[in-house]
Amino acid sequence: MLNHYSQLLIVLKNQTPLVAIAYIDISGSAAFARADSDGISGYGFTDYFNLLKIQGKWQVVNKMFVSNY
């Protein structure tokens, strides 16, 4: 089963930095997610996460990121 979710917006307490979950793709017990952030020490980042559902809980097994100046 494949699920797609996009543009779920999360705003942190003081609204800086701004983090948006841009994409989540779930297939069985594996998932991929992308989060875009802005305003972290004046920089923006795109984070990519690989997740596995292990014993009923989602766990990050890999993370990559790129800075967006």
N, CA, C and O atoms as a Tinker XYZ file with bonds, in Angstrom:
   276  protein
     1  N      0.841000   -1.179000    0.000000    73     2
     2  CA     0.000000    0.000000    0.000000    64     1     3
     3  C      0.884000    1.239000    0.000000    63     2     4     5
     4  O      1.859000    1.316000    0.748000    81     3
     5  N      0.547000    2.186000   -0.823000    73     3     6
     6  CA     1.357000    3.384000   -0.987000    64     5     7
     7  C      0.537000    4.606000   -0.607000    63     6     8     9
     8  O     -0.550000    4.823000   -1.143000    81     7
     9  N      1.056000    5.403000    0.315000    73     7    10
    10  CA     0.364000    6.616000    0.741000    64     9    11
    11  C      1.242000    7.828000    0.472000    63    10    12    13
    12  O      2.457000    7.775000    0.668000    81    11
    13  N      0.640000    8.906000    0.030000    73    11    14
    14  CA     1.375000   10.145000   -0.208000    64    13    15
    15  C      0.725000   11.267000    0.597000    63    14    16    17
    16  O     -0.497000   11.419000    0.598000    81    15
    17  N      1.542000   12.035000    1.268000    73    15    18
    18  CA     1.079000   13.199000    2.007000    64    17    19
    19  C      1.997000   14.352000    1.620000    63    18    20    21
    20  O      3.203000   14.157000    1.476000    81    19
    21  N      1.450000   15.535000    1.453000    73    19    22
    22  CA     2.323000   16.657000    1.113000    64    21    23
    23  C      1.824000   17.927000    1.762000    63    22    24    25
    24  O      0.644000   18.074000    2.080000    81    23
    25  N      2.758000   18.836000    1.948000    73    23    26
    26  CA     2.512000   20.178000    2.442000    64    25    27
    27  C      1.895000   20.232000    3.836000    63    26    28    29
    28  O      1.072000   21.105000    4.112000    81    27
    29  N      2.278000   19.322000    4.706000    73    27    30
    30  CA     1.911000   19.415000    6.111000    64    29    31
    31  C      2.884000   20.391000    6.735000    63    30    32    33
    32  O      4.095000   20.175000    6.687000    81    31
    33  N      2.376000   21.461000    7.319000    73    31    34
    34  CA     3.229000   22.531000    7.807000    64    33    35
    35  C      3.335000   22.482000    9.314000    63    34    36    37
    36  O      2.329000   22.437000   10.023000    81    35
    37  N      4.568000   22.490000    9.797000    73    35    38
    38  CA     4.813000   22.527000   11.236000    64    37    39
    39  C      5.540000   23.821000   11.536000    63    38    40    41
    40  O      6.591000   24.091000   10.954000    81    39
    41  N      5.000000   24.622000   12.431000    73    39    42
    42  CA     5.654000   25.855000   12.821000    64    41    43
    43  C      6.116000   25.694000   14.260000    63    42    44    45
    44  O      5.315000   25.385000   15.143000    81    43
    45  N      7.399000   25.904000   14.496000    73    43    46
    46  CA     7.947000   25.764000   15.835000    64    45    47
    47  C      7.497000   26.920000   16.715000    63    46    48    49
    48  O      6.964000   27.909000   16.212000    81    47
    49  N      7.706000   26.807000   18.029000    73    47    50
    50  CA     7.195000   27.759000   19.013000    64    49    51
    51  C      7.301000   29.215000   18.599000    63    50    52    53
    52  O      6.286000   29.908000   18.525000    81    51
    53  N      8.503000   29.692000   18.330000    73    51    54
    54  CA     8.676000   31.104000   18.028000    64    53    55
    55  C      8.577000   31.392000   16.531000    63    54    56    57
    56  O      8.921000   32.490000   16.093000    81    55
    57  N      8.122000   30.447000   15.760000    73    55    58
    58  CA     7.922000   30.535000   14.318000    64    57    59
    59  C      9.224000   30.750000   13.556000    63    58    60    61
    60  O      9.197000   31.076000   12.370000    81    59
    61  N     10.348000   30.575000   14.214000    73    59    62
    62  CA    11.648000   30.609000   13.550000    64    61    63
    63  C     12.494000   29.537000   14.197000    63    62    64    65
    64  O     12.690000   29.624000   15.409000    81    63
    65  N     12.991000   28.581000   13.545000    73    63    66
    66  CA    12.892000   28.350000   12.114000    64    65    67
    67  C     11.542000   27.766000   11.702000    63    66    68    69
    68  O     10.777000   27.286000   12.539000    81    67
    69  N     11.273000   27.815000   10.441000    73    67    70
    70  CA    10.055000   27.265000    9.865000    64    69    71
    71  C     10.403000   25.908000    9.260000    63    70    72    73
    72  O     11.364000   25.792000    8.500000    81    71
    73  N      9.628000   24.889000    9.595000    73    71    74
    74  CA     9.880000   23.538000    9.086000    64    73    75
    75  C      8.604000   23.035000    8.419000    63    74    76    77
    76  O      7.525000   23.083000    9.009000    81    75
    77  N      8.738000   22.553000    7.185000    73    75    78
    78  CA     7.596000   21.995000    6.463000    64    77    79
    79  C      7.923000   20.563000    6.062000    63    78    80    81
    80  O      8.968000   20.301000    5.465000    81    79
    81  N      7.027000   19.640000    6.391000    73    79    82
    82  CA     7.159000   18.274000    5.893000    64    81    83
    83  C      6.611000   18.295000    4.475000    63    82    84    85
    84  O      5.402000   18.394000    4.264000    81    83
    85  N      7.507000   18.200000    3.515000    73    83    86
    86  CA     7.125000   18.365000    2.115000    64    85    87
    87  C      6.564000   17.085000    1.507000    63    86    88    89
    88  O      5.739000   17.142000    0.596000    81    87
    89  N      7.006000   15.923000    2.008000    73    87    90
    90  CA     6.627000   14.685000    1.348000    64    89    91
    91  C      6.824000   13.506000    2.288000    63    90    92    93
    92  O      7.839000   13.419000    2.978000    81    91
    93  N      5.858000   12.604000    2.314000    73    91    94
    94  CA     5.992000   11.329000    3.024000    64    93    95
    95  C      5.465000   10.239000    2.096000    63    94    96    97
    96  O      4.369000   10.358000    1.548000    81    95
    97  N      6.244000    9.188000    1.925000    73    95    98
    98  CA     5.856000    8.058000    1.083000    64    97    99
    99  C      6.013000    6.797000    1.930000    63    98   100   101
   100  O      7.112000    6.469000    2.376000    81    99
   101  N      4.894000    6.092000    2.147000    73    99   102
   102  CA     4.898000    4.889000    2.980000    64   101   103
   103  C      4.535000    3.697000    2.117000    63   102   104   105
   104  O      3.543000    3.715000    1.388000    81   103
   105  N      5.363000    2.649000    2.213000    73   103   106
   106  CA     5.091000    1.412000    1.506000    64   105   107
   107  C      5.366000    0.260000    2.469000    63   106   108   109
   108  O      6.517000   -0.117000    2.689000    81   107
   109  N      4.296000   -0.295000    3.039000    73   107   110
   110  CA     4.457000   -1.373000    4.014000    64   109   111
   111  C      5.158000   -0.869000    5.262000    63   110   112   113
   112  O      4.676000    0.047000    5.929000    81   111
   113  N      6.299000   -1.471000    5.576000    73   111   114
   114  CA     7.027000   -1.087000    6.786000    64   113   115
   115  C      8.227000   -0.192000    6.478000    63   114   116   117
   116  O      9.108000   -0.020000    7.320000    81   115
   117  N      8.261000    0.374000    5.275000    73   115   118
   118  CA     9.336000    1.297000    4.906000    64   117   119
   119  C      8.731000    2.641000    4.514000    63   118   120   121
   120  O      7.613000    2.700000    4.000000    81   119
   121  N      9.470000    3.711000    4.759000    73   119   122
   122  CA     8.973000    5.035000    4.417000    64   121   123
   123  C     10.129000    5.964000    4.068000    63   122   124   125
   124  O     11.278000    5.746000    4.453000    81   123
   125  N      9.781000    7.003000    3.327000    73   123   126
   126  CA    10.717000    8.052000    2.938000    64   125   127
   127  C     10.048000    9.385000    3.239000    63   126   128   129
   128  O      8.861000    9.556000    2.961000    81   127
   129  N     10.790000   10.328000    3.801000    73   127   130
   130  CA    10.223000   11.635000    4.111000    64   129   131
   131  C     11.211000   12.732000    3.745000    63   130   132   133
   132  O     12.425000   12.540000    3.807000    81   131
   133  N     10.671000   13.884000    3.363000    73   131   134
   134  CA    11.475000   15.067000    3.066000    64   133   135
   135  C     10.933000   16.213000    3.901000    63   134   136   137
   136  O      9.727000   16.453000    3.935000    81   135
   137  N     11.835000   16.919000    4.573000    73   135   138
   138  CA    11.459000   18.092000    5.367000    64   137   139
   139  C     12.311000   19.276000    4.921000    63   138   140   141
   140  O     13.528000   19.154000    4.781000    81   139
   141  N     11.672000   20.410000    4.701000    73   139   142
   142  CA    12.368000   21.635000    4.316000    64   141   143
   143  C     12.322000   22.596000    5.491000    63   142   144   145
   144  O     11.272000   22.782000    6.105000    81   143
   145  N     13.460000   23.209000    5.808000    73   143   146
   146  CA    13.507000   24.160000    6.915000    64   145   147
   147  C     14.180000   25.445000    6.462000    63   146   148   149
   148  O     14.984000   25.456000    5.530000    81   147
   149  N     13.834000   26.517000    7.141000    73   147   150
   150  CA    14.385000   27.820000    6.812000    64   149   151
   151  C     14.587000   28.597000    8.097000    63   150   152   153
   152  O     13.793000   28.474000    9.030000    81   151
   153  N     15.631000   29.386000    8.156000    73   151   154
   154  CA    15.850000   30.240000    9.311000    64   153   155
   155  C     16.686000   29.619000   10.405000    63   154   156   157
   156  O     16.682000   30.117000   11.531000    81   155
   157  N     17.408000   28.544000   10.112000    73   155   158
   158  CA    18.288000   27.939000   11.111000    64   157   159
   159  C     19.644000   28.615000   10.974000    63   158   160   161
   160  O     20.395000   28.332000   10.040000    81   159
   161  N     19.950000   29.495000   11.892000    73   159   162
   162  CA    21.195000   30.280000   11.855000    64   161   163
   163  C     21.363000   30.998000   10.520000    63   162   164   165
   164  O     22.481000   31.165000   10.034000    81   163
   165  N     20.256000   31.417000    9.937000    73   163   166
   166  CA    20.307000   32.144000    8.675000    64   165   167
   167  C     20.375000   31.273000    7.438000    63   166   168   169
   168  O     20.518000   31.792000    6.332000    81   167
   169  N     20.277000   29.959000    7.595000    73   167   170
   170  CA    20.363000   29.035000    6.475000    64   169   171
   171  C     19.072000   28.237000    6.339000    63   170   172   173
   172  O     18.256000   28.174000    7.258000    81   171
   173  N     18.913000   27.634000    5.175000    73   171   174
   174  CA    17.823000   26.705000    4.952000    64   173   175
   175  C     18.392000   25.323000    4.676000    63   174   176   177
   176  O     19.504000   25.193000    4.166000    81   175
   177  N     17.636000   24.305000    5.010000    73   175   178
   178  CA    18.084000   22.933000    4.805000    64   177   179
   179  C     16.952000   22.092000    4.234000    63   178   180   181
   180  O     15.776000   22.353000    4.487000    81   179
   181  N     17.323000   21.084000    3.465000    73   179   182
   182  CA    16.404000   20.032000    3.046000    64   181   183
   183  C     16.932000   18.746000    3.651000    63   182   184   185
   184  O     18.077000   18.365000    3.409000    81   183
   185  N     16.097000   18.072000    4.442000    73   183   186
   186  CA    16.462000   16.813000    5.094000    64   185   187
   187  C     15.689000   15.669000    4.439000    63   186   188   189
   188  O     14.495000   15.784000    4.164000    81   187
   189  N     16.388000   14.578000    4.198000    73   187   190
   190  CA    15.790000   13.370000    3.641000    64   189   191
   191  C     15.944000   12.245000    4.656000    63   190   192   193
   192  O     17.047000   11.990000    5.139000    81   191
   193  N     14.843000   11.571000    4.981000    73   191   194
   194  CA    14.852000   10.516000    5.988000    64   193   195
   195  C     14.363000    9.207000    5.381000    63   194   196   197
   196  O     13.378000    9.188000    4.643000    81   195
   197  N     15.055000    8.112000    5.695000    73   195   198
   198  CA    14.570000    6.760000    5.424000    64   197   199
   199  C     14.145000    6.180000    6.768000    63   198   200   201
   200  O     14.883000    6.262000    7.750000    81   199
   201  N     12.967000    5.602000    6.802000    73   199   202
   202  CA    12.427000    5.064000    8.044000    64   201   203
   203  C     11.995000    3.614000    7.863000    63   202   204   205
   204  O     11.609000    3.199000    6.770000    81   203
   205  N     12.066000    2.854000    8.943000    73   203   206
   206  CA    11.552000    1.487000    8.986000    64   205   207
   207  C     10.644000    1.346000   10.200000    63   206   208   209
   208  O     10.907000    1.917000   11.259000    81   207
   209  N      9.587000    0.587000   10.034000    73   207   210
   210  CA     8.714000    0.292000   11.165000    64   209   211
   211  C      9.236000   -0.987000   11.810000    63   210   212   213
   212  O      9.119000   -2.077000   11.250000    81   211
   213  N      9.815000   -0.828000   13.003000    73   211   214
   214  CA    10.432000   -1.938000   13.723000    64   213   215
   215  C      9.676000   -2.144000   15.026000    63   214   216   217
   216  O      9.589000   -1.229000   15.846000    81   215
   217  N      9.134000   -3.326000   15.220000    73   215   218
   218  CA     8.338000   -3.674000   16.405000    64   217   219
   219  C      7.257000   -2.629000   16.665000    63   218   220   221
   220  O      7.025000   -2.219000   17.803000    81   219
   221  N      6.595000   -2.203000   15.572000    73   219   222
   222  CA     5.452000   -1.302000   15.683000    64   221   223
   223  C      5.778000    0.178000   15.809000    63   222   224   225
   224  O      4.866000    0.995000   15.934000    81   223
   225  N      7.062000    0.548000   15.781000    73   223   226
   226  CA     7.445000    1.959000   15.912000    64   225   227
   227  C      8.281000    2.388000   14.711000    63   226   228   229
   228  O      9.161000    1.653000   14.263000    81   227
   229  N      8.000000    3.587000   14.193000    73   227   230
   230  CA     8.782000    4.130000   13.095000    64   229   231
   231  C     10.117000    4.621000   13.623000    63   230   232   233
   232  O     10.175000    5.360000   14.606000    81   231
   233  N     11.190000    4.203000   12.964000    73   231   234
   234  CA    12.537000    4.612000   13.366000    64   233   235
   235  C     13.313000    5.113000   12.151000    63   234   236   237
   236  O     13.255000    4.520000   11.074000    81   235
   237  N     14.035000    6.208000   12.340000    73   235   238
   238  CA    14.886000    6.745000   11.280000    64   237   239
   239  C     16.122000    5.857000   11.175000    63   238   240   241
   240  O     16.834000    5.647000   12.157000    81   239
   241  N     16.368000    5.338000    9.970000    73   239   242
   242  CA    17.539000    4.477000    9.761000    64   241   243
   243  C     18.613000    5.183000    8.936000    63   242   244   245
   244  O     19.755000    4.726000    8.883000    81   243
   245  N     18.254000    6.288000    8.297000    73   243   246
   246  CA    19.224000    7.056000    7.529000    64   245   247
   247  C     18.715000    8.478000    7.367000    63   246   248   249
   248  O     17.515000    8.706000    7.217000    81   247
   249  N     19.643000    9.436000    7.398000    73   247   250
   250  CA    19.298000   10.839000    7.164000    64   249   251
   251  C     20.370000   11.464000    6.299000    63   250   252   253
   252  O     21.563000   11.273000    6.533000    81   251
   253  N     19.938000   12.212000    5.295000    73   251   254
   254  CA    20.838000   13.013000    4.469000    64   253   255
   255  C     20.296000   14.433000    4.489000    63   254   256   257
   256  O     19.103000   14.647000    4.703000    81   255
   257  N     21.176000   15.404000    4.265000    73   255   258
   258  CA    20.699000   16.772000    4.187000    64   257   259
   259  C     21.534000   17.569000    3.199000    63   258   260   261
   260  O     22.665000   17.205000    2.874000    81   259
   261  N     20.959000   18.644000    2.739000    73   259   262
   262  CA    21.669000   19.588000    1.896000    64   261   263
   263  C     21.320000   20.973000    2.412000    63   262   264   265
   264  O     20.173000   21.232000    2.775000    81   263
   265  N     22.309000   21.868000    2.445000    73   263   266
   266  CA    22.035000   23.242000    2.881000    64   265   267
   267  C     21.674000   24.081000    1.666000    63   266   268   269
   268  O     22.257000   23.934000    0.591000    81   267
   269  N     20.707000   24.959000    1.857000    73   267   270
   270  CA    20.236000   25.843000    0.802000    64   269   271
   271  C     20.576000   27.271000    1.206000    63   270   272   273
   272  O     19.845000   27.896000    1.974000    81   271
   273  N     21.678000   27.782000    0.691000    73   271   274
   274  CA    22.118000   29.130000    1.075000    64   273   275
   275  C     21.218000   30.176000    0.485000    63   274   276
   276  O     21.434000   31.369000    0.701000    81   275
